[in-house]
Amino acid sequence: MPIHYEKDDEHIVLITIDRPESRNSLDLYHFRDLAAAWKQFGADEDAWVAIITGVGKNFMSGADLKTYIPQITELSKKINEGGVDEIDGCKLSDGQRAVLRDVKLYKPIVAAVNGPCVAGGMEMLGGIDIRIATNNAKFGVMEPSRGLFAGGGTTARLPRQLTYPAAMEFLLTAEAFPARRALELGLINEIVAEAELMDRAYDWARRINANAPLAVQATKESVIRGLSVDLSGAYEIETELAVKVFQTDDAKEGPKAFAEKRPPVWKAR
């Protein structure tokens, strides 16, 4: 399985892209499988945080230029006219779901990047909350350098996540940036040694899981939904979610654990 899905007893899911022969670029079938992995994670109430990484010195380098892109380019007119929505059992929408575009997934995600995170990898990174990398990592919106367009969310999300000049540095140059420059521009949280990458990713996941999962998910939901409305609308979303969280069992467990001077035991309900 080129897309591996593993869940441990700490409520942490590890998704690993395993297609090193193509530098972890994805064809139709692997986009389908990655989209399915995200769907599985979202539906599993016992899975609270996901880590995504790639095998070896790879992360995700977007669509396979030898297979996926020629297929899409050849059918682009029919696709735009609504005449094609599936190829060989793979839905075209899987490509966007795989990179977390228009996916309502409010569980936190950590990226552990040890290789090229370019094109579709950057698209997916825009839907990821915590991003850690090694000096093997490269980051870039490479599509314009191939005459293509980054239509998986990057042109919409990147200017909302970085300062405008930083976002446009990525978007207009179509260059691959080293991890140090990505850190300077605010794209990633930290750079770690290669040998420490996965341990550090799990550290991040455990730090998040120390908190009540429904409260964490509501917090992320409030941020994401709030970015698409004005401040007044964002306050309404915040109030809506606060009411829901305060009615959970975990909202009772937190203060009770504090009063009893013990760690809380979260149930995600």
Long-range contacts (C-beta under 8 A, 24 or more apart in sequence): 1-33, 2-30, 2-33, 3-30, 3-33, 3-34, 3-36, 3-37, 5-37, 5-40, 5-41, 7-44, 7-46, 7-47, 10-205, 10-206, 10-209, 11-46, 11-47, 11-48, 11-49, 11-209, 11-213, 12-47, 12-48, 12-49, 12-50, 12-51, 12-202, 12-205, 12-206, 12-209, 13-41, 13-44, 13-47, 13-49, 13-50, 13-51, 14-50, 14-51, 14-52, 14-53, 15-41, 15-50, 15-51, 15-52, 15-53, 16-52, 16-53, 16-54, 16-55, 17-52, 17-53, 17-54, 17-55, 17-58, 17-59, 17-60, 18-54, 18-55, 19-58, 20-54, 20-55, 20-56, 20-58, 22-61, 22-64, 22-66, 23-58, 23-61, 23-115, 23-116, 24-54, 24-55, 24-58, 24-59, 24-60, 24-61, 24-115, 24-116, 24-121, 25-60, 25-61, 25-62, 25-63, 25-64, 25-65, 25-68, 25-120, 26-60, 26-62, 26-63, 26-64, 26-68, 26-98, 26-120, 27-63, 27-64, 27-67, 27-68, 28-67, 28-68, 28-71, 28-87, 28-88, 28-90, 28-94, 28-95, 29-90, 31-63, 31-68, 31-90, 31-94, 31-95, 31-98, 32-90, 32-91, 32-94, 32-98, 34-94, 34-98, 35-94, 35-95, 35-97, 35-98, 38-97, 38-98, 38-100, 38-103, 38-105, 39-97, 41-105, 41-107, 42-103, 42-104, 42-105, 42-107, 45-268, 46-268, 47-107, 48-107, 48-108, 48-208, 48-209, 48-213, 48-216, 48-268, 49-107, 49-108, 49-109, 49-110, 49-205, 49-208, 49-209, 50-107, 50-108, 50-109, 50-110, 51-109, 51-110, 51-111, 51-112, 51-198, 51-201, 51-202, 51-205, 52-109, 52-110, 52-111, 52-112, 52-124, 52-128, 53-111, 53-112, 53-113, 53-114, 53-197, 53-198, 53-201, 54-113, 54-114, 54-115, 56-114, 56-115, 57-114, 57-115, 57-136, 58-114, 58-115, 58-116, 59-111, 59-113, 59-114, 59-115, 59-116, 59-117, 59-121, 59-137, 60-116, 60-117, 60-120, 60-121, 60-124, 61-115, 61-116, 61-117, 61-118, 61-119, 61-120, 61-121, 62-118, 62-119, 62-120, 62-121, 62-122, 62-123, 62-142, 62-143, 63-95, 63-119, 63-120, 65-146, 68-95, 69-146, 69-148, 95-120, 95-152, 96-152, 96-153, 98-124, 99-123, 99-124, 99-126, 99-127, 99-152, 99-153, 100-124, 100-126, 100-127, 100-128, 100-153, 101-127, 101-152, 101-153, 102-153, 103-127, 106-217, 106-218, 106-220, 106-221, 106-224, 107-213, 107-216, 107-217, 107-220, 108-208, 108-216, 108-217, 108-220, 110-201, 110-204, 110-205, 110-208, 112-197, 112-198, 112-200, 112-201, 113-137, 113-139, 113-179, 113-188, 114-194, 114-197, 116-140, 116-176, 118-142, 118-176, 119-143, 119-150, 120-152, 122-150, 122-154, 122-158, 122-170, 123-150, 123-152, 123-153, 123-154, 124-152, 125-187, 126-153, 126-154, 126-157, 126-158, 126-161, 127-153, 127-157, 129-220, 130-189, 130-204, 130-208, 131-187, 131-188, 131-189, 132-188, 132-189, 132-190, 132-191, 132-192, 132-197, 132-200, 132-201, 132-204, 133-179, 133-182, 133-183, 133-188, 133-190, 133-191, 133-192, 133-197, 134-179, 134-191, 134-192, 134-193, 134-194, 134-197, 135-178, 135-179, 135-180, 135-191, 135-194, 136-179, 136-194, 137-178, 137-179, 137-182, 137-188, 138-176, 138-177, 138-178, 138-179, 139-170, 139-176, 139-177, 139-179, 139-182, 139-187, 139-188, 140-170, 140-174, 140-175, 140-176, 140-177, 141-170, 141-171, 141-174, 142-174, 142-176, 143-174, 144-172, 144-174, 145-174, 145-175, 160-227, 161-186, 161-187, 162-186, 162-187, 211-266, 212-245, 212-248, 212-250, 212-251, 212-253, 212-254, 212-264, 212-266, 212-268, 213-250, 213-266, 213-268, 214-245, 214-248, 214-250, 214-268, 214-269, 215-245, 215-248, 215-250, 215-251, 218-242, 218-244, 218-245
